[in-house]
Amino acid sequence: MNKKVEPKSNKILVSESVNLGEEGLKGQKVTDPNVMMFESEREPNFLTGSEVIKAAIKRANLDVMIAYPITPQSEAAALIGELFAEGYVREYFRGESEFAVMSQCAGAAFGGARVFTTTAGPGTLRAMENFPMWAGSRLPIQVCVTCRGINSPLSIQPDTLEMAYLLETGMLVWHAETAQDLYDWILGGFMVSEQPDVHLPLALCCDGFFVTHTKDTVMLQGEEMCLPRYDPYRSPVPCMDMECPPIRMMRDPFIMKSNYISYMTHASWQQEIHAAVERSRKHTLPIMNGSLIDTENVDREILIVASGTAVSQGREAIRLLEEEGIKVGLVKIKSIRPFPTEEVREATANAKTIFVPEFNIRGWLAREIKAILPNNERVIAGPHVAGGMTMPSEVIVEEIKKGLGIKSATMDRRG
């Protein structure tokens, strides 16, 4: 079975300096990403999410991967080590800690390398100081965050609370529902984050175990092609070399001696980072099939708005509700930063009640939605599960019925 993926918006921008057709790693052919992602024939492969990460990196023309083991991303890090041994990654080594890994990633990116790493849960928090530094330094590093529990008592099970900590780092933040999303967005993520008017790090998040350790059918291109190599000299700030230290602030020591200049410099640079996040929208649209959200039946008065695997559970809840004559629509949010403000407003314009199921206790996505919607009393934050609990579709059904004032048999009475 072959399948092509058809883009619904403008093409991925490719530098004129790229030599398409030249030989990449292991004899791979450097291919226009538009051809590679949208025109090339694909074959179905039955893979875990961790194996999908390996498959994407095999085609990513990657310079450096730095690893540190923490569940549930350890398998993906080990599999990329295999790629290094096979010659598909130029450099690979293990850091001393999660903080060390992210610092070493910065050093490699300052030196002009395309860099990828993975982390999860407490590892994400231990590394957190580096993420706003990456963004402020305009380093287009990609980190795959395989979300898991972070609070004590510790859990290695899926929990998206760590994503809340990433939202104001200045990074791009995407949330993959499926292994197919994960595969396509790893490759597309490099193309977006490396654009000169973006040039920011990307946190590509997925729900640990639900995506990383379950198998799914994923459509892959042939292994003979790879992305164009990263060109650090297209960066909006100078690439570090022997004459140019990293980030422009360090070239201006007088800034450190004047509070006024320091304040103004910091404020303007913060604004520039957030502006770059917004500029990423037009580059992200081709990767995400023309929109930062997907919608189903949004003309209905009841909607589920979700991201990640909560979307999958929401779809099944909608099917169960349909059997009882309750019509519910769906909004899948794919990009969290930039946030699809106008798209969500338009999609929810007719909704009287909006439910936001989440795999975390605080409901950070519901807060994001409430912040941008008029009449946000329509938004019901829930259901929530945390610490690795599953969210059966029946739980979403019960929450929707409760919110609508519909009485039903409790789940224990159903057996």
C-alpha atoms as a printed R data frame, in Angstrom:
    type eleno elety resid chain resno       x      y      z
1   ATOM     1    CA   MET     A     1   0.000  0.000  0.000
2   ATOM     2    CA   ASN     A     2   1.466  3.350 -1.057
3   ATOM     3    CA   LYS     A     3   0.276  6.745  0.053
4   ATOM     4    CA   LYS     A     4   1.192 10.343 -0.636
5   ATOM     5    CA   VAL     A     5   0.666 13.163  1.845
6   ATOM     6    CA   GLU     A     6  -0.836 16.247  0.232
7   ATOM     7    CA   PRO     A     7   0.016 19.631  1.792
8   ATOM     8    CA   LYS     A     8  -2.828 22.155  2.066
9   ATOM     9    CA   SER     A     9  -0.814 25.380  2.220
10  ATOM    10    CA   ASN     A    10   2.399 26.954  1.019
11  ATOM    11    CA   LYS     A    11   5.543 24.906  0.642
12  ATOM    12    CA   ILE     A    12   8.437 24.515  3.041
13  ATOM    13    CA   LEU     A    13  11.022 27.188  2.270
14  ATOM    14    CA   VAL     A    14  14.400 25.780  1.243
15  ATOM    15    CA   SER     A    15  17.603 27.805  1.016
16  ATOM    16    CA   GLU     A    16  18.948 28.388 -2.470
17  ATOM    17    CA   SER     A    17  22.361 27.311 -1.188
18  ATOM    18    CA   VAL     A    18  21.148 23.733 -0.659
19  ATOM    19    CA   ASN     A    19  22.645 21.305 -3.142
20  ATOM    20    CA   LEU     A    20  19.760 18.951 -3.766
21  ATOM    21    CA   GLY     A    21  20.804 15.530 -4.940
22  ATOM    22    CA   GLU     A    22  24.197 15.573 -3.247
23  ATOM    23    CA   GLU     A    23  25.250 12.637 -1.123
24  ATOM    24    CA   GLY     A    24  24.378 12.701  2.553
25  ATOM    25    CA   LEU     A    25  25.223 10.216  5.268
26  ATOM    26    CA   LYS     A    26  25.507  6.558  4.247
27  ATOM    27    CA   GLY     A    27  24.973  7.479  0.611
28  ATOM    28    CA   GLN     A    28  21.541  8.994  1.196
29  ATOM    29    CA   LYS     A    29  20.317 11.549 -1.320
30  ATOM    30    CA   VAL     A    30  19.716 15.095 -0.084
31  ATOM    31    CA   THR     A    31  16.094 15.716 -1.060
32  ATOM    32    CA   ASP     A    32  13.855 18.758 -1.223
33  ATOM    33    CA   PRO     A    33  11.775 18.435  1.974
34  ATOM    34    CA   ASN     A    34   8.640 19.263 -0.028
35  ATOM    35    CA   VAL     A    35   9.282 16.226 -2.218
36  ATOM    36    CA   MET     A    36  10.351 14.109  0.723
37  ATOM    37    CA   MET     A    37   7.357 14.903  2.926
38  ATOM    38    CA   PHE     A    38   4.524 15.465  0.454
39  ATOM    39    CA   GLU     A    39   5.332 13.755 -2.847
40  ATOM    40    CA   SER     A    40   7.384 10.662 -2.063
41  ATOM    41    CA   GLU     A    41   5.676  7.292 -1.920
42  ATOM    42    CA   ARG     A    42   5.291  5.901  1.601
43  ATOM    43    CA   GLU     A    43   4.982  2.386  2.916
44  ATOM    44    CA   PRO     A    44   3.236  1.267  6.127
45  ATOM    45    CA   ASN     A    45   5.457  0.207  9.026
46  ATOM    46    CA   PHE     A    46   4.238 -1.181 12.364
47  ATOM    47    CA   LEU     A    47   6.428  0.569 14.943
48  ATOM    48    CA   THR     A    48   6.559  1.842 18.484
49  ATOM    49    CA   GLY     A    49   6.899  5.590 18.992
50  ATOM    50    CA   SER     A    50  10.518  5.099 20.058
51  ATOM    51    CA   GLU     A    51  11.223  3.251 16.800
52  ATOM    52    CA   VAL     A    52   9.494  6.082 14.944
53  ATOM    53    CA   ILE     A    53  11.904  8.586 16.515
54  ATOM    54    CA   LYS     A    54  14.770  6.454 15.211
55  ATOM    55    CA   ALA     A    55  13.189  6.288 11.746
56  ATOM    56    CA   ALA     A    56  12.844 10.083 11.584
57  ATOM    57    CA   ILE     A    57  16.397 10.751 12.788
58  ATOM    58    CA   LYS     A    58  17.697  8.259 10.222
59  ATOM    59    CA   ARG     A    59  16.419 10.655  7.541
60  ATOM    60    CA   ALA     A    60  17.247 13.907  9.349
61  ATOM    61    CA   ASN     A    61  20.894 14.349  8.286
62  ATOM    62    CA   LEU     A    62  21.701 14.893 11.966
63  ATOM    63    CA   ASP     A    63  25.008 16.225 13.226
64  ATOM    64    CA   VAL     A    64  24.824 15.626 16.984
65  ATOM    65    CA   MET     A    65  22.690 13.616 19.415
66  ATOM    66    CA   ILE     A    66  23.469 13.826 23.137
67  ATOM    67    CA   ALA     A    67  21.738 11.327 25.401
68  ATOM    68    CA   TYR     A    68  20.979 10.671 29.050
69  ATOM    69    CA   PRO     A    69  18.741  7.801 30.158
70  ATOM    70    CA   ILE     A    70  15.408  8.531 31.808
71  ATOM    71    CA   THR     A    71  12.154  6.625 31.298
72  ATOM    72    CA   PRO     A    72  10.320  6.645 28.901
73  ATOM    73    CA   GLN     A    73  12.777  8.203 26.439
74  ATOM    74    CA   SER     A    74  15.734  5.900 27.130
75  ATOM    75    CA   GLU     A    75  14.814  3.481 24.343
76  ATOM    76    CA   ALA     A    76  14.704  6.232 21.730
77  ATOM    77    CA   ALA     A    77  18.096  7.538 22.879
78  ATOM    78    CA   ALA     A    78  19.574  4.032 22.652
79  ATOM    79    CA   LEU     A    79  18.120  3.463 19.194
80  ATOM    80    CA   ILE     A    80  19.681  6.694 17.945
81  ATOM    81    CA   GLY     A    81  22.964  5.345 19.326
82  ATOM    82    CA   GLU     A    82  22.500  2.431 16.937
83  ATOM    83    CA   LEU     A    83  22.090  4.933 14.098
84  ATOM    84    CA   PHE     A    84  25.415  6.512 15.082
85  ATOM    85    CA   ALA     A    85  27.080  3.108 14.987
86  ATOM    86    CA   GLU     A    86  25.568  2.554 11.528
87  ATOM    87    CA   GLY     A    87  26.800  5.959 10.282
88  ATOM    88    CA   TYR     A    88  23.505  7.870 10.098
89  ATOM    89    CA   VAL     A    89  24.434 10.381 12.848
90  ATOM    90    CA   ARG     A    90  27.744 12.266 12.849
91  ATOM    91    CA   GLU     A    91  28.341 12.512 16.621
92  ATOM    92    CA   TYR     A    92  26.708 10.800 19.601
93  ATOM    93    CA   PHE     A    93  27.615 10.668 23.267
94  ATOM    94    CA   ARG     A    94  26.093 10.488 26.727
95  ATOM    95    CA   GLY     A    95  26.042 13.479 29.065
96  ATOM    96    CA   GLU     A    96  26.610 13.448 32.811
97  ATOM    97    CA   SER     A    97  23.057 14.555 33.664
98  ATOM    98    CA   GLU     A    98  20.021 16.081 32.004
99  ATOM    99    CA   PHE     A    99  21.338 19.555 32.774
100 ATOM   100    CA   ALA     A   100  24.704 18.636 31.286
101 ATOM   101    CA   VAL     A   101  23.051 17.210 28.163
102 ATOM   102    CA   MET     A   102  21.165 20.409 27.441
103 ATOM   103    CA   SER     A   103  24.282 22.516 28.072
104 ATOM   104    CA   GLN     A   104  26.268 20.301 25.704
105 ATOM   105    CA   CYS     A   105  23.494 20.578 23.123
106 ATOM   106    CA   ALA     A   106  23.879 24.356 23.332
107 ATOM   107    CA   GLY     A   107  27.611 24.104 22.766
108 ATOM   108    CA   ALA     A   108  27.123 21.930 19.706
109 ATOM   109    CA   ALA     A   109  24.457 24.266 18.294
110 ATOM   110    CA   PHE     A   110  26.630 27.333 18.954
111 ATOM   111    CA   GLY     A   111  29.250 25.592 16.828
112 ATOM   112    CA   GLY     A   112  26.840 25.208 13.908
113 ATOM   113    CA   ALA     A   113  25.513 21.663 14.333
114 ATOM   114    CA   ARG     A   114  21.998 20.307 13.816
115 ATOM   115    CA   VAL     A   115  21.234 18.936 17.285
116 ATOM   116    CA   PHE     A   116  18.587 16.567 18.625
117 ATOM   117    CA   THR     A   117  17.996 15.133 22.077
118 ATOM   118    CA   THR     A   118  15.281 13.536 24.176
119 ATOM   119    CA   THR     A   119  14.114 13.942 27.762
120 ATOM   120    CA   ALA     A   120  11.191 13.274 30.072
121 ATOM   121    CA   GLY     A   121   9.585 14.279 33.360
122 ATOM   122    CA   PRO     A   122  12.089 15.119 36.126
123 ATOM   123    CA   GLY     A   123  14.790 15.237 33.455
124 ATOM   124    CA   THR     A   124  12.928 18.048 31.710
125 ATOM   125    CA   LEU     A   125  12.777 20.018 34.964
126 ATOM   126    CA   ARG     A   126  16.426 19.403 35.785
127 ATOM   127    CA   ALA     A   127  17.341 20.735 32.353
128 ATOM   128    CA   MET     A   128  14.899 23.656 32.494
129 ATOM   129    CA   GLU     A   129  17.431 26.458 32.959
130 ATOM   130    CA   ASN     A   130  18.887 25.702 29.540
131 ATOM   131    CA   PHE     A   131  15.666 26.034 27.536
132 ATOM   132    CA   PRO     A   132  15.204 29.819 27.787
133 ATOM   133    CA   MET     A   133  18.960 30.132 27.201
134 ATOM   134    CA   TRP     A   134  18.548 28.138 23.970
135 ATOM   135    CA   ALA     A   135  15.727 30.429 22.882
136 ATOM   136    CA   GLY     A   136  17.533 33.620 23.858
137 ATOM   137    CA   SER     A   137  20.614 32.431 21.965
138 ATOM   138    CA   ARG     A   138  18.474 31.523 18.926
139 ATOM   139    CA   LEU     A   139  19.626 27.904 18.862
140 ATOM   140    CA   PRO     A   140  17.372 25.681 16.688
141 ATOM   141    CA   ILE     A   141  17.827 22.567 18.833
142 ATOM   142    CA   GLN     A   142  15.043 19.985 18.780
143 ATOM   143    CA   VAL     A   143  14.188 18.098 21.972
144 ATOM   144    CA   CYS     A   144  11.611 15.323 22.007
145 ATOM   145    CA   VAL     A   145   9.828 15.497 25.377
146 ATOM   146    CA   THR     A   146   8.216 12.138 26.159
147 ATOM   147    CA   CYS     A   147   5.931 13.381 28.922
148 ATOM   148    CA   ARG     A   148   5.722 11.547 32.250
149 ATOM   149    CA   GLY     A   149   4.951 12.337 35.885
150 ATOM   150    CA   ILE     A   150   7.163 14.913 37.597
151 ATOM   151    CA   ASN     A   151   5.819 15.342 41.130
152 ATOM   152    CA   SER     A   152   6.525 13.279 44.203
153 ATOM   153    CA   PRO     A   153   5.631 10.505 44.751
154 ATOM   154    CA   LEU     A   154   7.333  9.878 41.436
155 ATOM   155    CA   SER     A   155   5.642  8.152 38.543
156 ATOM   156    CA   ILE     A   156   7.070  7.032 35.229
157 ATOM   157    CA   GLN     A   157   3.607  7.018 33.688
158 ATOM   158    CA   PRO     A   158   2.231  9.619 31.238
159 ATOM   159    CA   ASP     A   159   1.449 13.082 32.603
160 ATOM   160    CA   THR     A   160   1.685 16.310 30.597
161 ATOM   161    CA   LEU     A   161   2.293 18.658 33.528
162 ATOM   162    CA   GLU     A   162   5.878 19.242 32.410
163 ATOM   163    CA   MET     A   163   4.555 20.924 29.273
164 ATOM   164    CA   ALA     A   164   3.175 23.743 31.430
165 ATOM   165    CA   TYR     A   165   6.743 24.586 32.434
166 ATOM   166    CA   LEU     A   166   7.870 24.857 28.803
167 ATOM   167    CA   LEU     A   167   5.250 27.339 27.640
168 ATOM   168    CA   GLU     A   168   7.101 30.551 28.550
169 ATOM   169    CA   THR     A   169  10.647 29.481 27.712
170 ATOM   170    CA   GLY     A   170  10.555 31.062 24.245
171 ATOM   171    CA   MET     A   171  10.623 27.635 22.574
172 ATOM   172    CA   LEU     A   172   8.250 26.322 19.956
173 ATOM   173    CA   VAL     A   173   6.051 23.687 21.622
174 ATOM   174    CA   TRP     A   174   4.128 21.077 19.609
175 ATOM   175    CA   HIS     A   175   2.060 18.188 21.000
176 ATOM   176    CA   ALA     A   176   1.877 14.991 18.931
177 ATOM   177    CA   GLU     A   177  -1.210 12.801 19.261
178 ATOM   178    CA   THR     A   178   0.083  9.818 17.294
179 ATOM   179    CA   ALA     A   179   3.308  8.182 16.171
180 ATOM   180    CA   GLN     A   180   2.601  9.529 12.674
181 ATOM   181    CA   ASP     A   181   2.472 13.067 14.048
182 ATOM   182    CA   LEU     A   182   5.725 12.398 15.882
183 ATOM   183    CA   TYR     A   183   7.502 11.137 12.770
184 ATOM   184    CA   ASP     A   184   6.387 13.906 10.436
185 ATOM   185    CA   TRP     A   185   6.930 16.665 12.972
186 ATOM   186    CA   ILE     A   186  10.481 15.622 13.865
187 ATOM   187    CA   LEU     A   187  11.497 16.056 10.233
188 ATOM   188    CA   GLY     A   188   9.317 19.114  9.695
189 ATOM   189    CA   GLY     A   189  10.437 20.591 12.996
190 ATOM   190    CA   PHE     A   190  14.012 20.975 11.793
191 ATOM   191    CA   MET     A   191  12.768 22.783  8.689
192 ATOM   192    CA   VAL     A   192  10.663 25.198 10.752
193 ATOM   193    CA   SER     A   193  13.042 25.917 13.625
194 ATOM   194    CA   GLU     A   194  15.996 26.519 11.284
195 ATOM   195    CA   GLN     A   195  14.257 29.197  9.187
196 ATOM   196    CA   PRO     A   196  16.186 32.491  9.536
197 ATOM   197    CA   ASP     A   197  13.130 34.419 10.725
198 ATOM   198    CA   VAL     A   198  12.404 31.741 13.351
199 ATOM   199    CA   HIS     A   199  15.657 30.072 14.463
200 ATOM   200    CA   LEU     A   200  14.349 28.861 17.799
201 ATOM   201    CA   PRO     A   201  14.438 25.565 19.688
202 ATOM   202    CA   LEU     A   202  11.505 23.166 19.408
203 ATOM   203    CA   ALA     A   203  10.062 21.054 22.202
204 ATOM   204    CA   LEU     A   204   8.235 18.279 20.359
205 ATOM   205    CA   CYS     A   205   6.101 16.664 23.056
206 ATOM   206    CA   CYS     A   206   4.311 13.337 23.094
207 ATOM   207    CA   ASP     A   207   2.613 11.370 25.849
208 ATOM   208    CA   GLY     A   208   5.062  8.813 27.201
209 ATOM   209    CA   PHE     A   209   4.173  5.124 26.829
210 ATOM   210    CA   PHE     A   210   0.854  5.971 25.145
211 ATOM   211    CA   VAL     A   211   2.925  6.994 22.106
212 ATOM   212    CA   THR     A   212   6.492  5.869 22.798
213 ATOM   213    CA   HIS     A   213   5.844  2.241 23.745
214 ATOM   214    CA   THR     A   214   2.689  1.271 21.875
215 ATOM   215    CA   LYS     A   215   2.793  0.133 18.266
216 ATOM   216    CA   ASP     A   216   0.993  1.878 15.450
217 ATOM   217    CA   THR     A   217   1.010  1.853 11.665
218 ATOM   218    CA   VAL     A   218   3.154  4.742 10.425
219 ATOM   219    CA   MET     A   219   3.696  5.730  6.798
220 ATOM   220    CA   LEU     A   220   7.423  6.156  6.051
221 ATOM   221    CA   GLN     A   221   9.374  7.278  3.001
222 ATOM   222    CA   GLY     A   222  12.302  5.282  1.709
223 ATOM   223    CA   GLU     A   223  15.562  5.337  3.654
224 ATOM   224    CA   GLU     A   224  17.508  6.495  0.618
225 ATOM   225    CA   MET     A   225  16.571 10.171  1.111
226 ATOM   226    CA   CYS     A   226  17.443 12.710  3.803
227 ATOM   227    CA   LEU     A   227  16.868 16.352  4.686
228 ATOM   228    CA   PRO     A   228  19.212 19.099  3.491
229 ATOM   229    CA   ARG     A   229  21.989 19.741  5.974
230 ATOM   230    CA   TYR     A   230  21.656 22.641  8.441
231 ATOM   231    CA   ASP     A   231  23.395 25.864  7.360
232 ATOM   232    CA   PRO     A   232  24.325 27.800 10.532
233 ATOM   233    CA   TYR     A   233  25.302 30.881  8.550
234 ATOM   234    CA   ARG     A   234  21.614 31.543  7.803
235 ATOM   235    CA   SER     A   235  21.164 32.250 11.518
236 ATOM   236    CA   PRO     A   236  19.780 35.718 12.427
237 ATOM   237    CA   VAL     A   237  22.640 36.065 14.934
238 ATOM   238    CA   PRO     A   238  26.283 35.369 14.107
239 ATOM   239    CA   CYS     A   239  27.427 31.776 14.233
240 ATOM   240    CA   MET     A   240  30.043 31.236 16.937
241 ATOM   241    CA   ASP     A   241  33.588 30.903 15.649
242 ATOM   242    CA   MET     A   242  37.061 31.989 16.802
243 ATOM   243    CA   GLU     A   243  36.220 35.668 16.175
244 ATOM   244    CA   CYS     A   244  32.630 35.692 17.376
245 ATOM   245    CA   PRO     A   245  31.618 34.564 20.884
246 ATOM   246    CA   PRO     A   246  28.115 33.188 21.445
247 ATOM   247    CA   ILE     A   247  25.079 35.502 21.530
248 ATOM   248    CA   ARG     A   248  25.289 39.188 20.866
249 ATOM   249    CA   MET     A   249  25.001 40.319 24.500
250 ATOM   250    CA   MET     A   250  28.396 38.815 25.274
251 ATOM   251    CA   ARG     A   251  30.001 40.993 22.613
252 ATOM   252    CA   ASP     A   252  28.809 44.143 24.434
253 ATOM   253    CA   PRO     A   253  30.234 44.143 27.972
254 ATOM   254    CA   PHE     A   254  29.225 47.782 28.508
255 ATOM   255    CA   ILE     A   255  25.645 46.519 28.744
256 ATOM   256    CA   MET     A   256  26.481 44.834 32.012
257 ATOM   257    CA   LYS     A   257  27.663 48.178 33.450
258 ATOM   258    CA   SER     A   258  24.476 50.119 32.740
259 ATOM   259    CA   ASN     A   259  21.203 49.071 34.311
260 ATOM   260    CA   TYR     A   260  19.213 51.137 31.808
261 ATOM   261    CA   ILE     A   261  20.890 49.624 28.748
262 ATOM   262    CA   SER     A   262  20.691 46.163 30.278
263 ATOM   263    CA   TYR     A   263  16.948 46.503 30.962
264 ATOM   264    CA   MET     A   264  16.198 47.789 27.475
265 ATOM   265    CA   THR     A   265  18.324 45.151 25.794
266 ATOM   266    CA   HIS     A   266  16.706 42.359 27.762
267 ATOM   267    CA   ALA     A   267  13.186 43.634 27.113
268 ATOM   268    CA   SER     A   268  13.707 44.081 23.369
269 ATOM   269    CA   TRP     A   269  15.308 40.657 23.041
270 ATOM   270    CA   GLN     A   270  12.446 39.009 24.923
271 ATOM   271    CA   GLN     A   271  10.026 40.670 22.526
272 ATOM   272    CA   GLU     A   272  12.058 39.498 19.555
273 ATOM   273    CA   ILE     A   273  11.984 35.875 20.767
274 ATOM   274    CA   HIS     A   274   8.197 35.898 21.133
275 ATOM   275    CA   ALA     A   275   7.883 37.604 17.742
276 ATOM   276    CA   ALA     A   276   9.979 34.799 16.229
277 ATOM   277    CA   VAL     A   277   7.595 32.256 17.760
278 ATOM   278    CA   GLU     A   278   4.733 34.020 15.994
279 ATOM   279    CA   ARG     A   279   6.667 34.141 12.718
280 ATOM   280    CA   SER     A   280   6.963 30.370 12.838
281 ATOM   281    CA   ARG     A   281   3.236 30.024 12.036
282 ATOM   282    CA   LYS     A   282   3.597 30.368  8.270
283 ATOM   283    CA   HIS     A   283   6.427 27.831  8.207
284 ATOM   284    CA   THR     A   284   4.515 25.383 10.404
285 ATOM   285    CA   LEU     A   285   1.352 25.309  8.288
286 ATOM   286    CA   PRO     A   286   2.763 23.004  5.573
287 ATOM   287    CA   ILE     A   287   4.062 20.615  8.237
288 ATOM   288    CA   MET     A   288   0.683 20.458  9.992
289 ATOM   289    CA   ASN     A   289  -1.448 20.033  6.889
290 ATOM   290    CA   GLY     A   290  -2.526 23.644  6.579
291 ATOM   291    CA   SER     A   291  -3.650 24.469 10.131
292 ATOM   292    CA   LEU     A   292  -2.405 24.421 13.711
293 ATOM   293    CA   ILE     A   293  -5.641 22.639 14.642
294 ATOM   294    CA   ASP     A   294  -7.793 19.852 13.202
295 ATOM   295    CA   THR     A   295 -11.565 20.024 13.546
296 ATOM   296    CA   GLU     A   296 -14.539 17.677 13.306
297 ATOM   297    CA   ASN     A   297 -18.179 18.854 13.403
298 ATOM   298    CA   VAL     A   298 -17.445 22.203 15.043
299 ATOM   299    CA   ASP     A   299 -20.904 23.461 14.126
300 ATOM   300    CA   ARG     A   300 -22.216 21.528 17.133
301 ATOM   301    CA   GLU     A   301 -23.057 23.193 20.450
302 ATOM   302    CA   ILE     A   302 -20.888 20.806 22.485
303 ATOM   303    CA   LEU     A   303 -17.159 20.507 21.744
304 ATOM   304    CA   ILE     A   304 -14.163 18.644 23.061
305 ATOM   305    CA   VAL     A   305 -10.919 20.630 22.710
306 ATOM   306    CA   ALA     A   306  -7.765 18.648 23.450
307 ATOM   307    CA   SER     A   307  -4.150 17.944 22.521
308 ATOM   308    CA   GLY     A   308  -1.993 14.819 22.510
309 ATOM   309    CA   THR     A   309  -3.562 11.450 23.234
310 ATOM   310    CA   ALA     A   310  -6.484 13.101 25.031
311 ATOM   311    CA   VAL     A   311  -7.669 13.742 21.465
312 ATOM   312    CA   SER     A   312  -7.795 10.004 20.785
313 ATOM   313    CA   GLN     A   313  -9.785  9.369 23.951
314 ATOM   314    CA   GLY     A   314 -12.068 12.244 23.016
315 ATOM   315    CA   ARG     A   315 -12.840 10.668 19.640
316 ATOM   316    CA   GLU     A   316 -13.981  7.450 21.294
317 ATOM   317    CA   ALA     A   317 -16.049  9.421 23.823
318 ATOM   318    CA   ILE     A   318 -17.760 11.192 20.938
319 ATOM   319    CA   ARG     A   319 -18.615  7.815 19.376
320 ATOM   320    CA   LEU     A   320 -20.139  6.611 22.647
321 ATOM   321    CA   LEU     A   321 -22.140  9.796 23.039
322 ATOM   322    CA   GLU     A   322 -23.412  9.516 19.466
323 ATOM   323    CA   GLU     A   323 -24.982  6.167 20.424
324 ATOM   324    CA   GLU     A   324 -27.041  8.029 23.028
325 ATOM   325    CA   GLY     A   325 -28.024 10.785 20.629
326 ATOM   326    CA   ILE     A   326 -25.633 13.408 22.038
327 ATOM   327    CA   LYS     A   327 -23.787 15.243 19.259
328 ATOM   328    CA   VAL     A   328 -20.289 16.464 20.085
329 ATOM   329    CA   GLY     A   329 -17.608 18.060 17.899
330 ATOM   330    CA   LEU     A   330 -13.818 17.951 18.269
331 ATOM   331    CA   VAL     A   331 -10.912 20.401 18.078
332 ATOM   332    CA   LYS     A   332  -7.402 18.924 18.068
333 ATOM   333    CA   ILE     A   333  -4.710 21.443 19.009
334 ATOM   334    CA   LYS     A   334  -1.370 20.555 17.442
335 ATOM   335    CA   SER     A   335   0.790 23.576 18.234
336 ATOM   336    CA   ILE     A   336   0.854 25.029 21.747
337 ATOM   337    CA   ARG     A   337   3.524 27.632 20.937
338 ATOM   338    CA   PRO     A   338   2.594 29.417 18.830
339 ATOM   339    CA   PHE     A   339  -0.927 29.006 20.169
340 ATOM   340    CA   PRO     A   340  -3.670 28.835 17.492
341 ATOM   341    CA   THR     A   341  -5.676 31.695 19.002
342 ATOM   342    CA   GLU     A   342  -7.688 32.748 15.970
343 ATOM   343    CA   GLU     A   343  -8.268 29.175 14.822
344 ATOM   344    CA   VAL     A   344  -9.626 28.135 18.222
345 ATOM   345    CA   ARG     A   345 -11.837 31.219 18.433
346 ATOM   346    CA   GLU     A   346 -13.318 30.484 15.027
347 ATOM   347    CA   ALA     A   347 -13.742 26.753 15.682
348 ATOM   348    CA   THR     A   348 -15.520 27.332 18.996
349 ATOM   349    CA   ALA     A   349 -17.656 30.300 17.935
350 ATOM   350    CA   ASN     A   350 -20.917 28.303 17.923
351 ATOM   351    CA   ALA     A   351 -20.199 26.156 20.972
352 ATOM   352    CA   LYS     A   352 -22.239 26.599 24.113
353 ATOM   353    CA   THR     A   353 -20.148 24.161 26.168
354 ATOM   354    CA   ILE     A   354 -16.469 23.283 25.698
355 ATOM   355    CA   PHE     A   355 -14.820 20.374 27.532
356 ATOM   356    CA   VAL     A   356 -11.029 20.144 27.826
357 ATOM   357    CA   PRO     A   357  -9.821 16.664 28.923
358 ATOM   358    CA   GLU     A   358  -6.170 16.595 30.009
359 ATOM   359    CA   PHE     A   359  -3.536 14.182 31.309
360 ATOM   360    CA   ASN     A   360  -2.454 16.542 34.106
361 ATOM   361    CA   ILE     A   361  -3.958 17.803 37.339
362 ATOM   362    CA   ARG     A   362  -3.745 21.562 36.752
363 ATOM   363    CA   GLY     A   363  -5.451 21.913 33.383
364 ATOM   364    CA   TRP     A   364  -2.908 24.154 31.666
365 ATOM   365    CA   LEU     A   365  -4.556 23.724 28.256
366 ATOM   366    CA   ALA     A   366  -7.937 24.775 29.652
367 ATOM   367    CA   ARG     A   367  -6.279 27.900 31.065
368 ATOM   368    CA   GLU     A   368  -4.772 28.688 27.661
369 ATOM   369    CA   ILE     A   369  -8.183 28.312 26.021
370 ATOM   370    CA   LYS     A   370 -10.005 30.376 28.638
371 ATOM   371    CA   ALA     A   371  -7.446 33.150 28.202
372 ATOM   372    CA   ILE     A   372  -8.268 33.662 24.528
373 ATOM   373    CA   LEU     A   373 -12.016 32.983 24.303
374 ATOM   374    CA   PRO     A   374 -14.875 35.408 24.825
375 ATOM   375    CA   ASN     A   375 -17.559 34.066 27.161
376 ATOM   376    CA   ASN     A   376 -15.012 31.681 28.634
377 ATOM   377    CA   GLU     A   377 -17.484 30.432 31.218
378 ATOM   378    CA   ARG     A   378 -18.349 27.986 28.410
379 ATOM   379    CA   VAL     A   379 -15.063 26.176 29.085
380 ATOM   380    CA   ILE     A   380 -15.174 23.231 31.501
381 ATOM   381    CA   ALA     A   381 -11.665 22.225 32.549
382 ATOM   382    CA   GLY     A   382 -11.845 18.470 32.652
383 ATOM   383    CA   PRO     A   383 -11.834 15.672 33.113
384 ATOM   384    CA   HIS     A   384  -8.311 15.551 34.531
385 ATOM   385    CA   VAL     A   385  -6.226 12.504 35.339
386 ATOM   386    CA   ALA     A   386  -2.715 12.641 36.733
387 ATOM   387    CA   GLY     A   387   0.267 10.595 37.821
388 ATOM   388    CA   GLY     A   388  -0.054  8.194 34.926
389 ATOM   389    CA   MET     A   389  -3.710  7.295 35.278
390 ATOM   390    CA   THR     A   390  -5.479  6.322 32.108
391 ATOM   391    CA   MET     A   391  -8.449  8.320 30.923
392 ATOM   392    CA   PRO     A   392 -11.102  5.874 29.720
393 ATOM   393    CA   SER     A   393 -13.410  7.407 27.159
394 ATOM   394    CA   GLU     A   394 -16.259  6.653 29.559
395 ATOM   395    CA   VAL     A   395 -14.744  9.170 31.998
396 ATOM   396    CA   ILE     A   396 -15.021 11.881 29.340
397 ATOM   397    CA   VAL     A   397 -18.580 10.769 28.613
398 ATOM   398    CA   GLU     A   398 -19.490 11.059 32.305
399 ATOM   399    CA   GLU     A   399 -17.892 14.506 32.542
400 ATOM   400    CA   ILE     A   400 -19.835 15.756 29.541
401 ATOM   401    CA   LYS     A   401 -23.122 14.367 30.866
402 ATOM   402    CA   LYS     A   402 -22.456 15.901 34.264
403 ATOM   403    CA   GLY     A   403 -21.658 19.250 32.679
404 ATOM   404    CA   LEU     A   404 -24.870 19.103 30.672
405 ATOM   405    CA   GLY     A   405 -26.921 18.065 33.691
406 ATOM   406    CA   ILE     A   406 -27.709 14.626 32.266
407 ATOM   407    CA   LYS     A   407 -28.050 11.844 34.836
408 ATOM   408    CA   SER     A   408 -26.632  8.450 33.958
409 ATOM   409    CA   ALA     A   409 -25.651  5.188 35.597
410 ATOM   410    CA   THR     A   410 -22.329  5.373 37.407
411 ATOM   411    CA   MET     A   411 -19.450  3.418 35.914
412 ATOM   412    CA   ASP     A   412 -19.385  0.864 38.755
413 ATOM   413    CA   ARG     A   413 -23.035 -0.002 38.101
414 ATOM   414    CA   ARG     A   414 -22.108 -0.741 34.500
415 ATOM   415    CA   GLY     A   415 -19.759 -3.476 35.660
